[in-house]
Amino acid sequence: GVPCLGICLGHQALGMAAGYTVAQAPLGPVHGVPDFCKFKADCPLVQGMDAPCLMTRYHSLVIQDVGGTSMEPVAWDSMTESIIMAIQHCD
């Protein structure tokens, strides 16, 4: 397959295409807020980055894992550890 990287709306679109649902963020809109992002150590997308990594969150919608999708979560917010911040194809 062709490698794809979705950021913001692209992340949500790739998630929907893989079977995730898109819903309002459980904590409401988070715009321009620095937050640490936790991720799987073996994720090639963040290879070489320190974990957790400080990033800026800017979203009011999130993807939710409904199981049985072709992608797996590989990064989450540090506050709740439940908001999916990145997904990748399952091997």
DSSP file (Angstrom, degrees, kcal/mol; ACC not computed):
  #  RESIDUE AA STRUCTURE BP1 BP2  ACC     N-H-->O    O-->H-N    N-H-->O    O-->H-N    TCO  KAPPA ALPHA  PHI   PSI    X-CA   Y-CA   Z-CA
    1    1 A G              0   0    0      0, 0.0     3,-0.0     0, 0.0     0, 0.0   0.000 360.0 360.0 360.0 167.7    0.0    0.0    0.0
    2    2 A V        -     0   0    0      1,-0.1     2,-0.1     0, 0.0     0, 0.0  -0.754 360.0-114.3 -87.8 127.3    0.8    3.6   -0.3
    3    3 A P        -     0   0    0      0, 0.0     2,-0.4     0, 0.0    -1,-0.1  -0.392  37.8-171.4 -62.1 137.4    2.0    5.3    3.0
    4    4 A C        -     0   0    0     -2,-0.1     2,-0.4     2,-0.0     0, 0.0  -0.980  14.6-166.2-131.1 143.9   -0.5    7.9    4.2
    5    5 A L        -     0   0    0     -2,-0.4     2,-0.5     2,-0.0     6,-0.1  -0.982   7.5-166.3-130.0 120.0   -0.2   10.4    7.0
    6    6 A G        -     0   0    0     -2,-0.4     2,-0.4     4,-0.1    -2,-0.0  -0.925   3.0-170.8-109.1 126.7   -3.3   12.2    8.2
    7    7 A I    >   -     0   0    0     -2,-0.5     3,-1.9     4,-0.1     2,-0.4  -0.959  60.8 -31.8-116.7 134.2   -3.0   15.2   10.5
    8    8 A C  T 3> S+     0   0    0     -2,-0.4     4,-1.8     1,-0.3     3,-0.3  -0.452 143.7  12.2  62.2-113.4   -6.0   16.8   12.1
    9    9 A L  H 3> S+     0   0    0     -2,-0.4     4,-2.5     1,-0.2    -1,-0.3   0.845 130.6  57.0 -63.3 -32.7   -9.0   16.3    9.8
   10   10 A G  H <> S+     0   0    0     -3,-1.9     4,-2.6     2,-0.2    -1,-0.2   0.876 104.2  52.6 -64.9 -37.3   -6.9   13.8    7.8
   11   11 A H  H  > S+     0   0    0     -3,-0.3     4,-2.1     2,-0.2    -2,-0.2   0.914 111.8  45.9 -61.2 -44.7   -6.3   11.7   10.9
   12   12 A Q  H  X S+     0   0    0     -4,-1.8     4,-2.6     2,-0.2    -2,-0.2   0.891 112.3  50.5 -67.1 -40.1  -10.1   11.7   11.5
   13   13 A A  H  X S+     0   0    0     -4,-2.5     4,-2.5     2,-0.2    -2,-0.2   0.918 111.4  47.3 -65.8 -43.6  -10.8   10.8    7.8
   14   14 A L  H  X S+     0   0    0     -4,-2.6     4,-1.4     2,-0.2    -1,-0.2   0.900 112.0  51.8 -63.8 -39.3   -8.3    7.9    7.9
   15   15 A G  H  <>S+     0   0    0     -4,-2.1     5,-2.9    -5,-0.2     4,-0.5   0.929 110.5  47.2 -61.5 -45.7   -9.8    6.7   11.1
   16   16 A M  H ><5S+     0   0    0     -4,-2.6     3,-1.3     1,-0.2    -2,-0.2   0.913 109.6  53.6 -62.1 -42.4  -13.3    6.8    9.6
   17   17 A A  H 3<5S+     0   0    0     -4,-2.5    -1,-0.2     1,-0.3    -2,-0.2   0.801 109.3  50.1 -62.4 -28.0  -12.1    4.9    6.5
   18   18 A A  T 3<5S-     0   0    0     -4,-1.4    52,-0.8    -3,-0.3    53,-0.3   0.488 129.7 -93.2 -90.2  -3.9  -10.6    2.2    8.8
   19   19 A G  T < 5S+     0   0    0     -3,-1.3    -3,-0.2    -4,-0.5    -2,-0.1   0.463  80.5 133.1 108.7   1.7  -13.8    1.8   10.8
   20   20 A Y      < -     0   0    0     -5,-2.9    -1,-0.3    -6,-0.2     2,-0.3  -0.395  51.8-124.8 -75.5 161.5  -13.4    4.2   13.7
   21   21 A T  E     -A   64   0A   0     43,-2.0    43,-2.8    -2,-0.1     2,-0.5  -0.787  13.2-136.2-102.1 154.8  -16.1    6.6   14.7
   22   22 A V  E     +A   63   0A   0     -2,-0.3     2,-0.3    41,-0.2    41,-0.2  -0.948  34.6 161.5-110.4 130.0  -15.7   10.3   15.0
   23   23 A A  E     -A   62   0A   0     39,-2.6    39,-2.9    -2,-0.5     2,-0.1  -0.895  45.7 -76.5-140.9 167.0  -17.3   12.0   18.0
   24   24 A Q  E     -A   61   0A   0     -2,-0.3    37,-0.3    37,-0.2    36,-0.0  -0.419  61.9 -95.7 -64.0 142.2  -17.1   15.2   20.1
   25   25 A A    >   -     0   0    0     35,-2.8     3,-2.0     1,-0.1    -1,-0.1  -0.374  29.2-130.2 -60.1 134.2  -14.0   15.2   22.3
   26   26 A P  T 3  S+     0   0    0      0, 0.0    -1,-0.1     0, 0.0    -2,-0.1   0.762 108.2  44.7 -62.1 -25.0  -15.0   14.0   25.8
   27   27 A L  T 3  S-     0   0    0      1,-0.4    -2,-0.1     3,-0.0    -3,-0.0   0.297 117.6-114.5 -98.7   8.7  -13.3   17.1   27.4
   28   28 A G    <   -     0   0    0     -3,-2.0    -1,-0.4    32,-0.1    31,-0.1  -0.253  65.5 -15.4  83.0-178.1  -14.8   19.5   24.9
   29   29 A P        -     0   0    0      0, 0.0     2,-0.5     0, 0.0    31,-0.3  -0.291  56.4-165.5 -59.7 137.7  -12.8   21.5   22.4
   30   30 A V  E     +B   59   0B   0     29,-3.2    29,-2.7     3,-0.0     2,-0.6  -0.926  13.5 178.3-126.2 103.1   -9.1   21.7   23.1
   31   31 A H  E     -B   58   0B   0     -2,-0.5    27,-0.3    27,-0.3    26,-0.1  -0.919  64.0 -16.5-119.2 113.8   -7.5   24.5   21.0
   32   32 A G  E    S+     0   0B   0     25,-1.2    26,-0.2    -2,-0.6    -1,-0.2   0.766  88.0 148.0  72.8  27.1   -3.8   25.4   21.2
   33   33 A V  E     -B   57   0B   0     24,-1.6    24,-2.9    -3,-0.1    -1,-0.2  -0.845  45.9-131.6-100.3 121.3   -3.2   23.6   24.5
   34   34 A P  E     +B   56   0B   0      0, 0.0     2,-0.3     0, 0.0    22,-0.2  -0.485  38.6 163.1 -67.0 138.3    0.2   22.0   25.1
   35   35 A D  E     -B   55   0B   0     20,-3.0    20,-2.8    -2,-0.2     2,-0.3  -0.987  40.3-108.3-154.2 149.3   -0.1   18.5   26.3
   36   36 A F  E     -B   54   0B   0     -2,-0.3    42,-1.7    18,-0.2     2,-0.5  -0.649  30.5-150.4 -81.1 138.6    2.2   15.5   26.6
   37   37 A C  E     -BC  53  77B   0     16,-2.7    16,-2.1    -2,-0.3     2,-0.3  -0.939   3.7-152.1-112.2 127.2    1.5   12.7   24.1
   38   38 A K  E     + C   0  76B   0     38,-2.7    38,-3.0    -2,-0.5     2,-0.3  -0.774  21.7 174.5 -96.7 144.4    2.2    9.1   25.0
   39   39 A F  E     - C   0  75B   0     -2,-0.3    36,-0.3    36,-0.3     2,-0.2  -0.976  39.2 -86.1-147.8 160.7    3.0    6.6   22.3
   40   40 A K    >   -     0   0    0     34,-2.6     3,-1.7    -2,-0.3     6,-0.2  -0.472  36.5-133.7 -66.3 134.3    4.1    3.1   21.7
   41   41 A A  T 3  S+     0   0    0      1,-0.3    -1,-0.1    -2,-0.2    33,-0.0   0.785 103.0  53.9 -62.8 -28.7    7.9    2.9   21.7
   42   42 A D  T 3  S+     0   0    0      5,-0.1    -1,-0.3     3,-0.0     5,-0.1   0.315  76.4 121.3 -91.7  10.3    8.0    0.8   18.5
   43   43 A C    X   -     0   0    0     -3,-1.7     3,-1.1     1,-0.2     4,-0.1  -0.628  53.9-153.3 -75.8 118.5    5.9    3.2   16.4
   44   44 A P  G >  S+     0   0    0      0, 0.0     3,-1.1     0, 0.0    -1,-0.2   0.762  88.2  69.9 -65.0 -23.7    8.0    4.3   13.4
   45   45 A L  G 3  S+     0   0    0      1,-0.3    -2,-0.0    -3,-0.0    -3,-0.0   0.832 111.2  30.2 -61.7 -32.3    6.2    7.6   13.1
   46   46 A V  G X  S+     0   0    0     -3,-1.1     3,-2.4    -6,-0.2    -1,-0.3   0.123  84.1 151.1-115.2  19.2    7.8    8.8   16.4
   47   47 A Q  T <  S+     0   0    0     -3,-1.1     3,-0.1     1,-0.3    -5,-0.1  -0.285  71.7  17.0 -55.9 130.2   11.0    7.0   16.2
   48   48 A G  T 3  S+     0   0    0      1,-0.3    -1,-0.3     0, 0.0     2,-0.3   0.331  97.7 120.1  89.2  -7.0   13.8    8.9   18.0
   49   49 A M    <   -     0   0    0     -3,-2.4    -1,-0.3     1,-0.1     2,-0.2  -0.638  68.9-109.5 -89.7 149.6   11.4   11.2   19.9
   50   50 A D        -     0   0    0     -2,-0.3    -1,-0.1    -3,-0.1    -3,-0.0  -0.505  42.5-104.2 -72.4 143.9   11.3   11.3   23.6
   51   51 A A  S    S+     0   0    0     -2,-0.2     2,-0.1     1,-0.1   -13,-0.1  -0.972 105.0  32.8-117.1 133.0    8.3    9.8   25.3
   52   52 A P  S    S-     0   0    0      0, 0.0     2,-0.4     0, 0.0   -14,-0.2   0.640  89.7-162.8 -73.8 159.9    6.1   11.4   26.4
   53   53 A C  E     -B   37   0B   0    -16,-2.1   -16,-2.7    -2,-0.1     2,-0.5  -0.917  18.8-122.4-115.5 133.4    6.5   14.2   23.9
   54   54 A L  E     +B   36   0B   0     -2,-0.4     2,-0.3   -18,-0.2   -18,-0.2  -0.626  44.2 159.9 -76.4 123.7    5.1   17.7   24.3
   55   55 A M  E     -B   35   0B   0    -20,-2.8   -20,-3.0    -2,-0.5     2,-0.6  -0.854  41.4-107.4-134.9 169.6    2.8   18.6   21.5
   56   56 A T  E     -B   34   0B   0     -2,-0.3     2,-0.3   -22,-0.2   -24,-0.0  -0.912  29.1-147.8-105.7 123.1    0.0   21.2   20.9
   57   57 A R  E     +B   33   0B   0    -24,-2.9   -24,-1.6    -2,-0.6   -25,-1.2  -0.686  22.5 168.6 -89.0 140.5   -3.5   19.8   20.8
   58   58 A Y  E     +B   31   0B   0     -2,-0.3     2,-0.3   -27,-0.3   -27,-0.3  -0.630  32.0 105.3-151.9  86.0   -6.1   21.5   18.6
   59   59 A H  E     -B   30   0B   0    -29,-2.7   -29,-3.2    -2,-0.2     3,-0.1  -0.995  40.9-171.5-160.2 156.2   -9.3   19.6   18.2
   60   60 A S  S    S+     0   0    0     -2,-0.3   -35,-2.8   -31,-0.3     2,-0.3   0.371  83.5  58.7-123.4  -8.4  -13.0   19.3   19.1
   61   61 A L  E     -A   24   0A   0    -37,-0.3     2,-0.3   -35,-0.0   -37,-0.2  -0.914  63.4-173.4-120.9 150.1  -13.5   15.9   17.5
   62   62 A V  E     -A   23   0A   0    -39,-2.9   -39,-2.6    -2,-0.3     2,-0.4  -0.928  25.0-116.0-135.6 160.0  -11.7   12.6   18.2
   63   63 A I  E     -A   22   0A   0     21,-0.4    21,-0.6    -2,-0.3     2,-0.4  -0.782  27.1-152.2 -95.3 147.0  -11.7    9.1   16.7
   64   64 A Q  E     -A   21   0A   0    -43,-2.8   -43,-2.0    -2,-0.4     2,-0.4  -0.973  15.5-123.3-123.2 132.4  -13.0    6.3   18.9
   65   65 A D        +     0   0    0     -2,-0.4   -45,-0.1   -45,-0.2     3,-0.1  -0.578  27.6 175.5 -74.3 123.4  -11.9    2.7   18.6
   66   66 A V        -     0   0    0     -2,-0.4    -1,-0.1     1,-0.2   -46,-0.1   0.321  46.8-114.0-109.2   4.8  -14.8    0.4   18.0
   67   67 A G  S    S+     0   0    0      1,-0.0    -1,-0.2     0, 0.0     5,-0.0   0.224  89.1  63.3  80.8 154.9  -12.7   -2.8   17.5
   68   68 A G  S    S+     0   0    0      1,-0.2     2,-0.2    -3,-0.1    -1,-0.0   0.743  72.0 138.0  69.3  25.1  -12.1   -4.9   14.4
   69   69 A T        -     0   0    0      2,-0.3    -1,-0.2     1,-0.1   -50,-0.1  -0.521  64.7-119.6 -98.4 169.2  -10.5   -2.2   12.4
   70   70 A S  S    S+     0   0    0    -52,-0.8    20,-2.2    -2,-0.2     2,-0.3   0.424  94.5  62.6 -85.7   0.8   -7.4   -2.4   10.1
   71   71 A M  E     - D   0  89B   0    -53,-0.3    -2,-0.3    18,-0.3    18,-0.2  -0.903  67.9-150.1-126.6 155.5   -5.6    0.2   12.2
   72   72 A E  E     - D   0  88B   0     16,-3.1    16,-2.1    -2,-0.3     2,-0.1  -0.951  26.7-106.4-125.0 145.4   -4.4    0.3   15.8
   73   73 A P  E     + D   0  87B   0      0, 0.0    14,-0.3     0, 0.0     3,-0.1  -0.445  37.1 168.8 -65.5 139.1   -3.9    3.2   18.2
   74   74 A V  E     +     0   0B   0     12,-2.7   -34,-2.6     1,-0.3     2,-0.3   0.414  61.3  39.3-129.8  -5.4   -0.3    4.1   18.8
   75   75 A A  E     +CD  39  86B   0     11,-1.3    10,-3.1   -36,-0.3    11,-1.3  -0.996  58.9 178.1-149.6 144.9   -0.5    7.4   20.6
   76   76 A W  E     -CD  38  84B   0    -38,-3.0   -38,-2.7    -2,-0.3     8,-0.2  -0.923  37.2 -92.3-140.0 161.0   -2.7    8.9   23.3
   77   77 A D  E  >  -C   37   0B   0      6,-1.5     4,-0.7    -2,-0.3   -40,-0.2  -0.396  31.7-133.6 -68.6 155.4   -3.1   12.1   25.3
   78   78 A S  T  4 S+     0   0    0    -42,-1.7    -1,-0.1     2,-0.1   -41,-0.1   0.740  96.0  61.0 -85.9 -23.1   -1.3   12.0   28.7
   79   79 A M  T  4 S+     0   0    0    -43,-0.3    -1,-0.1     1,-0.1   -42,-0.0   0.966 127.8   6.6 -70.6 -51.6   -4.2   13.4   30.8
   80   80 A T  T  4 S-     0   0    0      3,-0.1    -2,-0.1     0, 0.0    -1,-0.1   0.652  82.1-144.5-103.9 -19.5   -6.8   10.7   30.2
   81   81 A E  S  < S+     0   0    0     -4,-0.7    -3,-0.1     2,-0.1     3,-0.0   0.769  83.9  84.8  55.5  27.7   -4.7    8.2   28.2
   82   82 A S        +     0   0    0      1,-0.1     2,-0.7     2,-0.0    -1,-0.1   0.508  56.0  94.2-130.6 -14.5   -7.8    7.4   26.2
   83   83 A I  S    S-     0   0    0     -6,-0.1    -6,-1.5   -19,-0.1     2,-0.4  -0.748  76.3-130.1 -85.3 117.7   -8.0   10.1   23.5
   84   84 A I  E     +D   76   0B   0     -2,-0.7   -21,-0.4   -21,-0.6    -8,-0.3  -0.519  31.8 173.2 -73.1 123.6   -6.4    8.5   20.4
   85   85 A M  E     +     0   0B   0    -10,-3.1     2,-0.3    -2,-0.4    -9,-0.2   0.606  65.8  13.8-105.2 -17.7   -3.8   10.9   19.0
   86   86 A A  E     -D   75   0B   0    -11,-1.3   -12,-2.7   -79,-0.0   -11,-1.3  -0.983  58.1-169.6-157.9 147.9   -2.3    8.6   16.3
   87   87 A I  E     -D   73   0B   0     -2,-0.3     2,-0.3   -14,-0.3   -72,-0.0  -0.938   4.9-171.4-133.0 157.3   -3.1    5.3   14.5
   88   88 A Q  E     -D   72   0B   0    -16,-2.1   -16,-3.1    -2,-0.3     3,-0.1  -0.973  37.0 -84.0-144.1 159.9   -1.2    3.0   12.2
   89   89 A H  E     -D   71   0B   0     -2,-0.3   -18,-0.3   -18,-0.2     2,-0.2  -0.360  49.1-113.0 -61.1 140.2   -1.9   -0.1   10.0
   90   90 A C              0   0    0    -20,-2.2    -1,-0.1     1,-0.1   -20,-0.0  -0.511 360.0 360.0 -71.9 142.5   -1.8   -3.3   11.9
   91   91 A D              0   0    0     -2,-0.2    -1,-0.1    -3,-0.1    -2,-0.1   0.462 360.0 360.0 -85.6 360.0    1.0   -5.6   10.9
